[in-house]
Amino acid sequence: MKGLATKLRSFKEASLGCNIRIFGSIAIAVAVCQITENETQVTRGIEMMLLVKTDSRWQIVSQAWDTEDESKPIPADLLDSE
């Protein structure tokens, strides 16, 4: 893509914690991840997903994520909550 400073040659994502809340046929999943890009750049972030169960299958209907930085550290209660 035009304007990107570097090309993505590799991508790894490891779970650092997960919390899932279910009520009936709806669920919210919060996943804390460590992301490694191009074998060198390591960041942490949170992904949040809204899921709906239809026909005995869970499906993601919405997803959003953000990356940790000094002004918004990942809350300790979300780490290692698998």
N, C-alpha and C positions, 0 to 999 in steps of 0.2 A: 504494500500500500504506500502510496506517495506520502511523504512526510514522516514516516517512521524512522527513528534514529538507528535502530538495529533490527536485524531480522531474527525472528524466533526460530531457532534451530532445534531446541529441545525444551520440554515442559514436563515437570514432575509436580505432583500434588500429594501431600501426606496429611491425613486427618490428625488433628491435635485434640479434638473433642467434638461431641455431637449431642444435641438435645432435641428430642422429638415429642411434641404434644399432640395428642389425638383426641378428638371429640366427634363421635359418630363417623360420618364420612368425610370429615375435613381434618387436616393436620398441618402443623407448622414445623419445619425442620430447620435447626440452626446448626451449621457446621463450621468449625474453626479449622483452618487449613494453613499449612506451610507450603509455599509455592517456590519452586526453583526454576528459573528461566535461563536457558543457555548455559547450564551447569555452574553459573556464577552468581547471578542475582537472586538472593533469597529474601522473600517477604512473607508476611503472615496476613491473613484476611479472614473475613466472616462471610459466609454465604447463607442466605435465608430463602427458603422455598415454601410456597403454599401448595399443598397437595389436596386432591379430591379423589375419593374412591368411587369408581363407577364400574359396574360389571365385574366386581371382585378384583379390580386392578387399581393400584395407586398411580395417579398421573400428576406430574408437575404442571401447574397452571400459571405459576408466576415465580420468578427467581430474581434476586437482586444480591449484589455483593459490594464490599468495600474493603480497602486495604488499610492495615494498621499504620499509624505514624505517631510521632511524638505527641501530637495534640489529641489523638484518639487511640489509646492503647486498648488491646483486647481485655475485657473484664476477666479477672481470675476465675470467677465461677463458671465460665464457659470452657476453660481449658481442662483437659482430662476428664470430661464428663460423659465419656462413652459408656 
